[in-house]
């Protein structure tokens, strides 16, 4: 199987993607939304055309709100994110968003305090760590009877590496888009990461399970195939299924991104990147790493 034969090339590709993602996070970080930083969100719509954003920005600058972001929602409105607004500030902002005869209609207004935002950020990180830990425990238990030539705990180790890959790449991607296009990480972003973890590990376990079954058959039939050949055959047997499953999800996410509501755009984009990264790691990283570990183990012996 070419995946096993050229596994070092796929390692390099993943290394480059992960490296770029980490560099992006170091230099730019994530552009956290008010869910995590605290602040106010105001969504308005207009009935008779949409005023120029530059005019609204000029009006908002006069209020000295500090750092804020404003972006269009479809063809009829804007979303404004800013520091926590008092009632007086809120009325002033609504006035600033009015342009000549265009009076905005308030569609949504929400405020989150900084303490609550920090608490949510801590819980988000904790939830991701706990999910990864639970997945590792499950895989180690599920493959507890597989001890040769690779121990069951190493399946869990490989799964962790693949999951870290599947988290770092979309998070780094979102860091880049947040820096250049203003995308914000909110609670939907965390939800997307958790869904990606579940999808990715499902794909990884399918290949692992096929490897376990082929190892059993190899032992019963006494064919004595080398481990890399068994893993290669396992990938070949599940390759089409993995690609087809991921392709259907990708197509759905593309449609959701293009035709879905503005509120789901960032979510669908993170999911799209994560599903692609997860499919890649399940096929080209996870199982080949088992072969690499087995070869290192053989050299030591």
Buried (B, 14 or more C-beta within 10 A) or exposed (E): BEBBEEBEEBBEEBEEBBEBBBEBBEEBEBBBBBBBBBBBBBBBBBEEEBBEEEBBEEBBEEBEBEEBEBBEBEEBBBBBBBBBBEEEBBEBBBEBBBBEEBBBEEBEBEBBEBEEBEEBBEEBEEBBEEBBEEBBEBBBEBBEEBEEBBBBBBBBBBBBBBBEBBBBBBBBBBBBBBBEEEBBBBBBBBBBBBBBBEBBBBBBBBBBBBBBEBBEEBEEEEEEBEBBBBBBBBBBBBBEEBEEBBEEBBEBBEEBBEEEEEEBBBBBBBBBBBBBBBBBBBBBBBBBBBBBBBEEBEEEE
